[in-house]
Amino acid sequence: MSDRTPVTTFAEAKLVIEACFAAKMPVKLDGAPGCGKTSLPVLIAKETGRKYHELRPALHGPEDLKFPI
């Protein structure tokens, strides 16, 4: 069990993701289908002029990555 408190609102999630972007840290989002896992970081990247790279392990294999895992 994680000692981190789950982020539950859009505003809280946006603050956490923006902080991770600023620190050049990766972000892993987990949640039910349709809850905004993709929309939120895409929106933040557009607002801040940053690039967004999506990785879905079920759809990508190691040969699709351009950096070592």
C-alpha positions, 0 to 999 in steps of 0.5 A: 500500500502506498503512503501517498494520498490519492489525488481526487480532483481535477485541480489537485491532479493538475497541480501535481502533474504540473509539478512533475512536468517542471521537475522532468519527472514521469507521470503514471495515472491510474483510474477507471476508463473515461475518468480523464487520464489522457485528457488531463496531461494533454491539456496541461502540455498544451497550456504550458507549451510542452510535448506530450508522449503517451505510452501504453504498455499494452500497445507498445513493446520494447522495440517501440521505445527509443530509450533503454528501459 
